[in-house]
Structure formats: C-alpha cells, structure tokens
Amino acid sequence: MLAAFPMQSLTGDPAHDQMLLRLAVALLVGGAIGLERSYHGRPAGFRTHALVCLSTALLMLITVFEDQWVPMRDDLRMMLDPTRMAQGIMTGIGFLGAGAILKEGATVRGLTTAASIWMTAAIGILVGIGFYFPAIVAALLTLGTLSVFRWIEARLPMQFYAHFVVRFAREQVLPENDLRALVAMHDFTIAHLNYRLDAREGFFEYRMVIRSQRAENVRTLTETLKQLPSVMQFRISPTGD
C-alpha cells in the first residue's frame, strides 16, 4: 500500500531530507522541554533548550553523514579524524559562553546568549568542512529561534517567578503572617522563605521566591511596599534567561 504512494523528497536529496528532519525534531524536542522550564520560571528556558538541542544534533551530523563531506577512500579515512578538531573547538567555545552568563544575586542571565555562541560555533565548524546544507538550515533555524520564539514566548501563558528581598528596621518588623497576607493580596504565593537578622546594622530581612500568574502584579506590589514607612529597602528580581 505505501509502495504505491512513495513520499516526495523535500530537497531532492534523501540525505538532505534526513538532515532537515533531524534538525527539525531536535528543535521541537528542545523547545518543548524548554517551554516547560520557562513556564516554571527557570533561567534556562524555551530558547536556551532549543538552541542547545539543535547545536548538539547539528554536530552529530558531522559523524553520521561523514560520507557527504569526506572522500570515500578508505585509506584516507583511516588517517582523517576531523571530529577531534571539533571537540577542541567546542571545548574552547564553552569557556567563551560561560563568560556571557551573568549571576546577579539569585538571578542568572545570559544563558540564551551562551547557547547562541555555542550554536554559532557549531555552524562555523560545518561551514569550515564544507557541509553547507545543514549549516544553512541550522542558521535559519537559529535565527527563527532567537526571533520568532521570543515572540511566541512573550505571548504564551507563563508563571512569573521573582526573588523578593524586603528589609525592615529591627523595631518595626512586619510580622510574617502580615507579610504573607500582603503578598497574597497581590496574587503572589511564597516559596523558600528565609530570615536574616543583623543586630549590628539594626535590620531584619525576609528573602523568598514569589510566584504569580501575571507579571503585572509586581507593579502593584511595588507601589504598596513604597508606601510602608517600616520598609527600609526591598528588591524584586525576576528570574529569566
């Protein structure tokens, strides 16, 4: 039955069809995993997971489709192992990507930039060996991930997570129950509540992670905190990549 209806090649080359399929599946799988992480407010989210999965699949194509870019002479293949050079390159790029990741307090940023650096290095390796088709496909998918996925991510329903620190004068500490009620009044829930007392500086501090279904609730919570005379200082740092 299936033999009577053969599938048409998308690119005119079965090998290219396989490359296109594998890169597309890698992008979808990585994006799906990242979407779950983004929904829960994790720093490495939608685009970061999609790029990492895509870049690793891209590098594996070098080995799986070696006959597409290496001459078929067996004696030459015994002497040639270009994947060793790729391993060294990606190790070095890992250090460069690490420099793009910034940690400010409990907030981590730059993960998507680091993933895009890794992806760009993988594309460069394929261009360097003359493996142009998957390199061009990967470049287009990467540009789509960084632009279109950003648009999609901004419109998908996501839980908003933020690190919340609020400091009171020691003699004017807001009781914990009142603090919880204040946060709940603005449609936030609290997790990982920590306490800090500094007798020398004379302050008491609450540290926590807050969660809401709407990021706009931060604005109203901020306005309320600004009006409390007992608040010495506070900080709300959204998580994200």
N, C-alpha and C positions, 0 to 999 in steps of 0.2 A: 504493500500500500504506500509506504513512504518513498519507495524507489520510484514510483510513478510521478512524484512531486518533489524533485530534487530542490534543495534550498539554493537560492541565488546568492552568489558571493557579493558582499557589500563593497569590497575593494578591488575585486578581480584577481586576488591572490589569496589562497586559503591560509597561508601563513600569516598574512596581514590581518585576515579576519580573526584568527586566533589571538593575535596580539591585541587587537581592538577589543575583543570580548573580555580578555583577562584584565586589561586596564580598566574597562568599564565596571566589571564586577568588583575589582579592588576598590575603586572609588565609591561604589554604592555600599559595600560592606563597611569600609572605614567610616563613611559618612553616617551610616546607621548607628554604629557604635558611638561615634562622637556626638550624635544627636541626643542619645540617652545621657551622656555626660554633661552636655550643655544644659539639658533640662534640669539637672540637679546642681547646676551652678559650679561645675568643676572647671579649673583653669584650662586644662587640655580638653577642648570641646569638639564641635562639629567639624570645622575646617582643619584643625590640627590632626585629628584622627584620619580624616580623608586624605590629607597630603602624605602622612606617614605610610599609610597602607598603599597608596598609589606609588610612592617612590620605591618601596621595597619590591612591589610587583614589577616595576619597571626594571630594576637591577637584575631580578631573576630572569628576565627575558634575554639578557646577555648570554646566560648559560644555556637556557632551554632552546634558543634559536641561534646557537653558535654557527650553524652551517649557513646562516643568512649573511654573515659578515666576515667569516674566516674561510680562506681557501680550503678545499676539501682534500688536499694532500695529507695523507696520514703521517708522513714523516715530519711535516711542518707542525701538525697539531701536537705531536709529541714534544716539540720544543717550545710551543707557544702556550702561555697561561696568562692571558690578559686580565683575568678576574683578580689576580693578586694585586695588580696596579689599582684596580677599582676599590679593593678593600683598603689599601693605604690611603687613597683619596678620601673615602668616606669617613675614615677614622679622623683624618685631619679636619674635615668639614664639621665633624661632631664638636670639636673644640670651638670652632667659629660659631656654630649655632648656640652653644652654651653661653657664649658671650652676649648673645642677643636676648637671653632670658633674664629678666629683672625681678627681684624679690623685694618688695617694699612692705615690711611688716609681715602680715599673714597673706598678702596679696601677691600673686605670681602673674607676671605679664611677659609677653614676647614669645610665647610658645608657638603661635602660628607663624611668626617671623622666622623662628628657628627651623620649623618644619619646611617653610618655603625655601630657605637656604639649602637644606638637605635635598629637597626636590630639585632645585636648580643644579646642584652638583651632579645629581643622577642624570639629568638631561644632558649636561655637559659631557659626561662620560660617553653617552650614546652617540652624541654628535662627533666626539673625538674618534670613535671607532667606525664612523660612517653608517651607523644604524639609524638612518634618518626618519623612517616612517614612525616607529614608536616614540622617537624623540619629539617629533612634531605633534603627534597625538597627545603625548604627556604634557607638552607645553600648553596646548589648547585646554586640556582638562584642568591644568593648574590655574590658568587664568580664570577659567569658569568657577573653580572652587573658591578663589580669593575674592571674586566679584559677585557672581550670582549667589553663591552660598551665603555670603554676608547678607544679601538682600533677603534670602529665604530665612536665615537665622533671626533676622530682626523682626520678622512677621509671624514666626511660629510661637505658640504659647509656651513660655518658659517660666520656670520658677526663678525668682530673683533671690540671690544669696548675697549677704554682705557681712563683713567683720565689723562689729559695733563695739566701740570703747567709749564709756562715759565716766567722767571723774567728778566727784563731789568733795566739798570741804568736809573734813572729818566730823565736824559738829553738825553738819546738815545733810547727812547721807539719806538718800531716798530709800525707804525700806524695799526689800526685794519684791514683796508682793505688790507694792505700788508700782515698781518698775515694770514688772511683768504685765500689770494691768495697763500701764501706759503704752507699752509696746503692742499689746494685743488690741488696744483701741485703734491702732493704725494698721490693723490686719497683718501683723507680723507674728511669727512664732519664734521661740528662743531655743537654741541648742548650744551645748558646750559652754555653759555659764561658768566663768571663773571670777575670782575675787582677788583684790590686791589692796593691802593697807600699807601706807608709808607714813609712819609716825613722825619721822624727821621733817618731811615735807608737808605733813598735815593733810593728806587727802586719802580718800577711799575710792577704789576704781572697780567697775564691772567690765568684764570682757566677755563677749559672746558672739555667736553666729546667729544672724536673724534671717528669716525666710518669709517671702510673700509671693503671691501670685501676680502682683503688679509692682513694677519698679517705681511707678509714680508715687507710691506710698512713702518713699524716702523723703520727698519734699515736705509732706505734711508732718512727718515725724521730726524733721529738722526744725521746722518752724515752732513746734511745741517745745523742743529742747531749748531753743534760743530764748524762750520766754520764762524758763525756770531759773530764778535767781540762785538756786543752790548748785547749779551745774557750773563747774569750773571750766571744763572743756569736754568736748566729745569728738568722735571721729567715726564716720561710716565709710567703709572701703568696700565697694562692690568687688566680688570675685569675677574672674573672666580671663580670656586668653588674649 
